[in-house]
Amino acid sequence: MKAFDRYVMVDWSGGNDTGPRPRKDAIWMGEAGEAPQYLRNRLVAEQVLSNRIDMALSCGERLMIGFDFPFGYPAGFARALTGRDDPLAIWDWLEARIEDAPKGNNRVDVAGQINLNHGAGKGPFWFNPLRRDIAGVPRNKANYANPFVERRMCERHAKGSFTCWQLGGAGAVGSQVLLGLPVLNRLRRRFHGQIAVWPFDPLDAPVAFVEIWPGLINASVRALTGPEDIRDAVQVQTLAKVLEGLDPARLRSMLKVDAPEEGWILGLGFEKELAVSCH
């Protein structure tokens, strides 16, 4: 595997447009050697990412882009939803059904339809964060039943990580997955043959999409975040710098995983090494 030339890390969001003023709990993009970039909604983020990929391809650079949401679901979900074990089939399925705009989307409605079709309306998705009720999506776990595994293997090892089934609440990542995968899928199609999705594809394309979780360097980010800093911006910038500074052999070790259906978090199991590299 050829080494990467540039590293871009993205802190995603499942929320609505956050306005022109940079703020927390929004989309932030960090690249080593560049100032963190605030992206106010997913439409803007998709265009910025498309431009960044275009630039890398034009310059002949190998580019790694990390996103802080799961690329796959627990084993069995892909086949139940699409009839195939291929996690990228879920990406296609969601892109065909998710409707997303800066001020609203149908992610909870799609989750409700999945629940009604595969979980008798009691799961796997839960925590409807909207004011309106959504058929099939419980607001809490009082009557919850999940026909699939609750967590992916990597999440069982990543202390503090959230399950992809939870759609709302502090730290929840479920909405980010439903709204993020369609964006990544469109980028894959736009740059057909130029993007590899780790760990599902061989890393022989100019651009690699990888799953990240800044929680792996949580203590370091906390120490590096000043009173006026936005933590989301600090963590993507820090992780981009860490990955750029790694010995290529160590990065290859981190990328060497076997998770063909569920996916994996880059750097999981190497937390101490990443923490040392932060300073």
N, C-alpha and C positions, 0 to 999 in steps of 0.2 A: 504494500500500500504506500503510495507516494504521500509525503508529508503535506499538511495543509499550509497554505500561505497566510490565510486570514481566518479570524474567528469572530463570529457575530452571535451574541446571546440575546434572547428575547424573553422578557417577562410578559406573559399574555394576560388577557382579561376577558371575562365573560359578561362584563357590564356594558352599559350604553355609553355613547359619546361623553367624554369627560370635559369637553370645553377646551378653549385655547390655552389656558394657563396650566403649566406642568403641575401635576399632583400625584399623590400616591394612589395605589390600587387602579392603575391605568396600564397601558401598554408602554413598555420601555425597551429600547434596543441599545445594547452596549457592544462596542468593538474596541479591541486593544488599540491604543494610540489615537482614539477619537473620543469626543465628548459624548456622553449618553444622550440618546435621542428620544424625546417624548412623542408618542404617536396617539392621537386623541381617540381614534376608533379603529375598528378592524379593517374598514375600507381603506383608510389611509395607510395602515400597516401593510396591507397586501400590496399596495402600489409601491411603497418604499422598499419592501423586500424584493419585489419584482425588479425594481431599478438596481438594487444592490447585486442581485444575481446577474443581471445583464452586464453590469460593470465588471464583475469577476470574470465572466466568460469572455468579454472583450479584451481583458488584460491577460488572459491566459492563466489566471490564478485559480488555485484550489481553495474552495471556500467551505467552511463548516458553519452551519447555522443551528443553534440550539434553541429549543422551545420548552418552556416549563409546564408542559402538560403531557399526560400519557398518550403514546402513539397507538396503544392497543388496549383491549379489554381482557378481563380474565378468561381463561381457556373455556371454550364451549360457546361463547357468545357469538363469535363470528359465524359459526356454522348455523346456529339457531336463527340468526338474523338474515344471513345471505345464502345459506346452503353450502358454504365453503369455509375452510379453516384459515383462509388468507385474511390477515388483519387489514390489508389494503382494500379488500372488498368492502369493509365497513366504511372506509374513507369514501368510496364511490357511493355507497348507499346513503350516507349522511349528506353528501354534497347534493344529491338529487332531491333531498327533502327539506333541508334546512333553508329557511328564508331569513336573511339577516340584513339589517339596515342600521344606521348609526343610532337611531332612537328606539329600536324595537326588533324583536326576532321571535321565532316560533319554537325555540329549543325545548321548552317545557312541554309544548303540545306534541312534539315529536317523541319526547321521552314518554309521555302518557300513552301514545299509540303503541310504543314498544312494550310498555308494561301491560297494556290490555291484551296484546297479541301473545306475549310470552310469559307473563307473570300474573295473570288473572287480576290485573289492576292493583297488585300489592307490592310490586317491585319488578325489576331490580333497582330502578331509579327512585329516589326519594328526596324529600325536602323541596316542596314547591315554594319558591321565594316570591312569587307574584301575588298581587292582591286578589286576582280572580282565581277561582278554583279551576283545576285542570283534571279532567276525568282520568283516573288511573295513576295519578301521582300523589302519594300521601304527603302531608305536611310534616309528619314526624314518623317515628318507627313504631307507633302504638299498634298498628295492624300490618306491619311490614313483613314481607316474605320474599326472599331472593332466590330465584331458581338457579342462579349461577354462584360461582365462588365469590366471596365478598371482596377479596383482594388478589391482585396479581402477586406472583412470587417475589418480584423486586420490592413491592410495597410491604411485604411481610418482613423484609430485611431493613427497610428504610424507616427508622423510628421517627414518628411524627408526621409521616406522609398521610394523605387522605385517600380514601377510596374514590374511584372514578364514578361511583353510583350516586354520590351526594351532590345535589345540584345547587345548594345554597348554604349560607352560614360562613362564618369566618374561616378562611383557609380552604374552603371547599373548591374542588377542581373540576367537578362534573360538567358544569356549564362551559368551562374553558375548552374541554375536550369536544363537546358537541359543536361549538362554534369555531374551534381552531382547526379541526381536521378538514372541513370543507375548504378552508383557505389554503392549507398545505396541498390538498389534492388538486386544486386549480393551478397552483404553481407547478406542481409535477407535470400536469398536462401542458401548461404553457411552455415549459422547458423540457419537453419530452426527450428522454434519454440522457439528460444532463444532470439529473438529480437522483441520488441514491438515498433511500430511507433506511437508516440504521435501527435495529439490526436485521431488518427484513431483506435488504438488498446487499449484494456485494459492493464494497466501497471502491468502485472503479470509475465513478462518474466525477466530473469536475466539482460538483456541489453535493454536500452531504447534509441531510436533515438528521439531527440527533435529539433525543429526549434528555432534558436536564432537570435537575431539582436543586435550586439554590439552598435548600435546607441542609445539603451536605456540607456547606461551608458557613452555616448559620452563625456560629460563634465568631468567626473571623469577620463576617459582614457586620455584625453588631458592633464589634470593636472599631471597624473602619468608618462607621456611619456617624457623622457629626450632627450636632443639634439642628443645623439648617439643611442637612442632606435629606434626600428622598431615598429611603431604603431600597425600593425597587430598582432605582437607577444604579445605586452602589453595587447591588448584588450581581447584576448582569455585567457591569463593567469589570468587576473583580473576577468573575468566573472567566470572562473572555481573556483577561490578562494571564490568569493561571494556566489556562489551556494552551495559550500561545507560548508560554515559558516552559512547558513540559518537554522533557526529552522525548523525541519521537517514539523511542522504544517503549516508554512508559505509557504514552497515549495508545499505542498499538495494543498494549496489555489491557487497558481499560475498555477498548473496543472489541476485544476478543470474548464475546459472550454467545451463549446459545439460548435464544429466546424467540423462536420463529413465529410464535403466535401472539404472545402477550407484550413483547417489547421489554426494554430495560432502561434504567437510568444511568447515563454516562457518569462514571466515577464512583458508582456504588461499590463499596468494599475498599475504596482507596481514600476514605475520608481524611485520615491522618496525613497522608501525602499531600492532598489538596490543601489542607489547612496550613501546612508548613509553607507551601508555595504562595499562599496569600500574602506573606509578609517578607 
